[in-house]
């Protein structure tokens, strides 16, 4: 398990929006979730490697994110 200050990878579609809630992704901003974290309904996903991120989501854009 990585520490909170390490980088992870995240994938999105060409429209630069989150997968489930369709929130816009803007570099340099922080995305947050409110309410209960529910897999595939409410929350944000991140993967420890680029390969894992690309396997998880079908989008073509790979982001380097900090958790």
Secondary structure as UniProt FT lines:
FT   TURN            4..5
FT   STRAND          7..12
FT   TURN            14..15
FT   TURN            19..21
FT   TURN            27..28
FT   TURN            39..41
FT   HELIX           50..56
FT   STRAND          61..66
//
